[in-house]
């Protein structure tokens, strides 16, 4: 983990440190586009640090000193291990913020007209009433769905793939087992899933953070 974070940090900041001298124009040829894509890829590895402008400037200074051979202000032997500590602290802070925002979103969703909050904490809202069979956890179901974060960012969609999903209802996250189990074929519903009924404290990297509250719009197509 330490080596991975250190390498990502160094490479990512290499891109950032020289951003001021980079061409202002968008990348033109495949070579420039590939380098630009490398920067985007590395940036993903740095998101968990949530660096402020002042922090970013300090990291840029360290990178510039290292690249130019200037005597460093600190040693990696002493402060290198602290990179992991910083990553852990930033991750915990983001998770705490996510829990607070998720709880507020869940509470607001429960107050919507037609919404029902179950004993487990999930919020269920029927969008289209179904008239067909109602599944149990022993059934395999066929569904179309769209999953988003509470800010509306889409992280998965069977509609985009143009391919409905099939799965045993008892072998998915608890929110789906409960929520889809409340539907009938032909119906469509919105499920707001608290983290304990979704991916919990682990999340589902890279798109779903720990303790994330998730929103799914699910259309039940078939019960097998």
C-alpha positions in Angstrom: 0.0 0.0 0.0 2.8 2.4 1.0 4.7 1.9 -2.3 1.5 2.3 -4.3 0.5 5.5 -2.7 4.0 6.9 -2.8 4.4 6.1 -6.5 1.0 7.5 -7.3 1.6 10.6 -5.3 5.0 11.2 -7.0 3.7 10.6 -10.5 0.5 12.5 -10.0 2.3 15.5 -8.6 4.8 15.4 -11.4 1.9 16.1 -13.7 0.5 18.8 -11.4 3.8 20.5 -10.7 4.5 21.2 -14.4 0.9 22.1 -15.2 1.9 25.7 -15.2 4.4 25.2 -18.0 2.1 22.8 -20.0 0.5 23.9 -23.2 -2.7 25.9 -22.6 -4.3 24.3 -25.7 -6.1 20.9 -25.4 -4.0 17.8 -26.4 -3.8 17.6 -30.2 -2.3 14.4 -31.3 -2.4 10.8 -30.0 0.9 11.3 -28.1 -0.4 14.3 -26.2 -3.8 12.7 -25.6 -2.1 9.7 -24.2 -0.1 11.8 -21.8 -3.2 13.7 -20.8 -5.0 10.5 -20.1 -2.1 9.4 -18.0 -2.6 12.5 -15.9 -6.3 11.8 -15.5 -5.5 8.2 -14.5 -3.0 9.3 -11.9 -5.4 12.0 -10.6 -7.9 9.3 -9.6 -5.2 7.8 -7.3 -4.8 11.2 -5.5 -8.5 12.1 -5.0 -8.6 10.5 -1.5 -6.0 13.1 -0.3 -8.4 16.0 -1.1 -5.5 18.5 -1.2 -6.1 22.2 -0.5 -4.4 24.7 -2.8 -1.8 25.4 -0.1 -1.2 21.7 0.5 -0.9 21.0 -3.3 1.7 23.9 -3.5 3.8 22.3 -0.8 3.7 18.9 -2.5 4.7 20.6 -5.8 7.6 22.1 -4.0 8.8 18.7 -2.8 8.4 17.3 -6.3 10.3 20.1 -7.9 13.2 19.8 -5.4 13.4 16.1 -6.0 13.3 16.4 -9.8 15.9 19.2 -9.9 18.2 17.6 -7.4 17.9 20.3 -4.8 18.6 19.3 -1.2 15.2 18.2 0.3 13.8 19.9 3.3 12.8 16.5 4.8 13.8 12.9 4.3 11.6 10.2 2.8 13.0 7.8 5.5 11.4 10.0 8.2 8.3 11.3 6.5 7.6 8.8 3.7 5.6 6.5 6.1 3.4 9.5 7.1 1.9 9.5 3.6 -0.2 6.4 4.6 -1.2 8.1 7.8 -2.4 11.1 5.8 -4.3 8.9 3.4 -6.0 7.1 6.3 -7.0 10.3 8.0 -8.4 11.9 4.8 -10.3 8.7 4.0 -11.8 8.7 7.5 -12.8 12.4 7.2 -14.4 11.8 3.9 -16.3 8.8 5.2 -17.6 10.8 8.1 -18.8 13.5 5.8 -20.4 11.0 3.6 -22.3 9.4 6.5 -23.7 12.8 7.6 -24.8 13.8 4.1 -26.2 10.3 3.4 -28.3 10.4 6.6 -29.8 13.8 5.6 -30.5 12.6 2.1 -32.2 9.5 3.5 -34.4 11.5 5.9 -35.5 13.8 3.1 -36.3 10.9 0.8 -38.5 9.3 3.5 -40.6 12.5 3.6 -41.4 12.4 -0.1 -45.0 11.8 -1.1 -45.6 8.0 -1.7 -42.3 7.0 0.0 -42.1 4.4 2.7 -39.2 3.8 5.1 -39.0 0.2 6.2 -37.8 -1.0 9.6 -34.3 -1.7 8.1 -33.9 2.0 7.1 -34.4 1.6 3.4 -36.7 4.1 1.6 -38.9 2.6 -1.0 -41.0 4.6 -3.5 -43.1 3.0 -6.2 -42.8 4.9 -9.5 -44.9 2.5 -11.6 -47.1 -0.2 -10.0 -46.6 -3.7 -11.3 -49.3 -6.3 -11.8 -47.3 -9.5 -12.2 -45.5 -11.9 -9.9 -43.8 -10.8 -6.7 -40.4 -12.4 -6.1 -39.0 -14.0 -3.0 -35.3 -14.2 -2.1 -35.3 -17.7 -3.6 -36.2 -16.4 -7.0 -33.9 -15.2 -9.8 -35.1 -11.9 -11.1 -34.5 -10.0 -14.4 -34.3 -6.2 -14.0 -33.2 -3.0 -15.6 -31.7 -0.5 -13.1 -29.7 2.7 -12.7 -27.5 3.4 -9.7 -26.5 6.8 -8.5 -24.7 8.5 -5.6 -26.7 11.0 -3.6 -25.2 13.9 -5.7 -26.7 12.3 -8.9 -23.5 10.8 -10.2 -24.3 7.6 -12.0 -22.0 4.6 -11.2 -23.9 1.8 -12.9 -26.7 1.3 -15.4 -28.1 -1.7 -17.2 -29.9 0.8 -19.5 -26.6 2.1 -20.8 -25.4 -1.4 -21.5 -28.7 -2.2 -23.1 -28.7 -5.4 -21.2 -31.0 -6.3 -18.3 -29.3 -8.0 -15.3 -30.3 -11.3 -13.9 -29.4 -12.5 -10.4 -30.7 -14.6 -7.5 -32.5 -12.1 -5.3 -31.1 -13.5 -2.1 -27.5 -13.0 -3.2 -27.3 -9.3 -3.7 -27.0 -6.4 -1.2 -29.7 -6.4 1.4 -31.4 -3.2 0.1 -32.0 -5.0 -3.2 -33.2 -8.2 -1.6 -35.7 -6.2 0.4 -36.7 -3.6 -2.1 -37.1 -5.7 -5.2 -38.9 -8.2 -3.0 -41.6 -5.5 -2.5 -42.2 -5.1 -6.2 -44.2 -6.9 -8.8 -43.3 -7.6 -12.4 -44.0 -4.6 -14.6 -43.3 -2.2 -11.7 -40.6 0.4 -11.3 -39.4 1.7 -7.9 -36.8 4.0 -6.4 -34.7 2.5 -3.6 -32.6 4.7 -1.3 -30.2 2.4 0.5 -28.4 3.3 3.7 -24.7 2.1 3.7 -25.4 -0.8 6.1 -27.8 -2.2 3.5 -25.4 -1.5 0.6 -21.6 -1.6 0.7 -21.0 -0.5 4.2 -17.7 0.6 5.5 -15.8 -0.9 2.6 -17.6 0.8 -0.2 -17.0 -0.5 -3.8 -13.9 1.3 -5.1 -13.3 3.3 -7.1 -16.8 4.7 -7.6 -18.5 4.0 -4.3 -16.9 5.4 -1.2 -17.2 3.8 2.3 -20.4 4.5 4.1 -22.1 5.7 0.9 -25.9 6.0 0.7 -27.0 4.8 -2.7 -30.0 5.4 -4.9 -31.4 2.8 -7.4 -34.2 3.0 -9.9 -35.2 -0.5 -10.5 -37.6 -1.9 -13.1 -38.7 -5.5 -12.5 -39.0 -7.3 -15.8 -39.3 -11.0 -14.9 -39.3 -13.5 -12.0 -37.8 -16.9 -12.7 
